[in-house]
Amino acid sequence: MSEKAHTVPSLDQEALESHSDSASPEPEAFAPTPKARNPITWVLIVMAIQSSVFLFALDNTITADVIPAVIGRFGGADKIAWLSVAFTMGGVSAVLPFSRLYALFEAKKLYLTSVTLFLVGSALCGGAPSINAFIVGRVIAGVGGIGMYLGVMTLLSVNTSPTTRPMYLGLVGLIFGIGNVVGPVIGGAFTDSSATWRWGFYMNLCIIGVMTPVYIFLIPVFHPTKGRTVGARIAEIDFAGIVLSIGAVVCLIMGINFGGTLYDWNSASTIVLFVVSGVLFIVFAVQQGLALLTTKENRLFPVVFLWNKEAMLLFVLTSTFNAAGFIPIYYIPSYFQFTRGDSALDSGVRLLPLIILISFTIMCNGGYLSKGGYYMPWYVFGSVLTLIGGVLFSRVNVNTSTSAIYGYEVLIGIGAGCGMQTGFAVIQSITKPELMAHGIGFIMIAQLLSVSLALSIAGTVYLNLAIDNFQDLLPGTSKTQIQGALQGLSGSFLDSLSAEQKSKALVIMVNSLSKVYVPVYAGSALGIVAAIFLSRKKMNPAMSM
């Protein structure tokens, strides 16, 4: 074995041995060689599939400024929590099932199916006759969106060369970040226009409609299990694992989001959600570990990665970096709206230093790794910067200067960009080609579950702290009124306060907002520890798949 073959740490020798160490070539279906294609065709393909990533990210945050209008149209303020969590709940619960499906079925067909689901959900949201229909539409769109996202990662991975793959995967992170940032701005713009909030969802149908010919006729076909019948592939699906994982994730997200808002923390409903989630996670772990009602080869969760240090460290680091990047994206606009009176558009513009630097760093990271650079230093340096930025953000108050906030954004932007997408390239460089879909799915679980849980925890911390302090300031005011004011449903509520009460209310809001950054620096501290234990080796450009 050559010295070059050791430049990347190899995973479990039986199941995760790097394809560069294999003595015999892998089947063609598992190790596709990117074919020479017309540059214009390839540009159209990349633009088309990246547009679906943008729309998925857009939908992830577009309701931030749409929820007040939806409540105003349909009523049902008691369902605010459902409006906030429906899209996330649908998406996160579908990560594991889709990652397994992409390992079994033709990627293009699955991607088109996911696009269709996303369109159905968007159409239902846009044309919703009731708030319940809107919530159902959000869940469906979340499921379809996560399928699109995983499909894009798969299609790019199997149709790019080892040297260009990190750049393309970095571009996905760039588009995803931009979509999340502009979501509230676009949602607010439609809400304030004569088009109304409904066109924030109809827009998805228009854009995807334009791209549909590219999806159907130009996207190349990829068969991960070429030559096997559909029945044989269906038989390999771990249905028991799917049911258990969805139940566990849904109950956990509902418990975190509904606790203290829809239900009291000590209420039977909240306790039951956490207990059921815990039980289902335990049962799922046992079912996967013992391969009950499935086989070791067909288990839903990529258990093989759990026994490897490098893979688990990548999982932890992907989680900490994405949590550090997305919490500021969600809460910096709220700070400027409260303290500076910014509109949705103006507060979105305030995020430019953060998103530009995240995007720039992701691209630099991808370019460096594609040339065979070290990946461990990126994680260490990035974790240090996000730790510092998170601590500084947690100390902001109503008098913090705008320039200071921008400075903190620079720290978080450069730091988060160092590791938000890096795991997708690294995990592929240390796995066999037939485990590629599992590897992408494994890192995607870390990315999406961490963002979902981090935002859920941050939102719960913010609302509960603010509600408790508001009830002390304004005894006799209902929790529903306070929650509506905090989420922008009742501007008249704050206007009705005296000048002194308004000043105190602003302090409460900002102090509560500052606490959402605790997960940022806590996670970053964990990230520093995890990064130190990564291998000090290069990603060889010849074997970075």
Helices and strands as residue ranges (DSSP letters): G 3-6, G 19-21, H 39-61, G 62-64, H 67-74, G 77-79, H 80-93, H 95-104, H 107-126, H 131-158, H 165-192, H 199-217, H 230-235, H 239-258, H 268-290, G 303-307, H 309-340, H 344-349, H 352-370, H 376-393, H 402-417, H 422-429, G 433-435, H 436-473, H 479-486, H 491-495, H 499-514, G 515-517, H 518-532, G 541-543
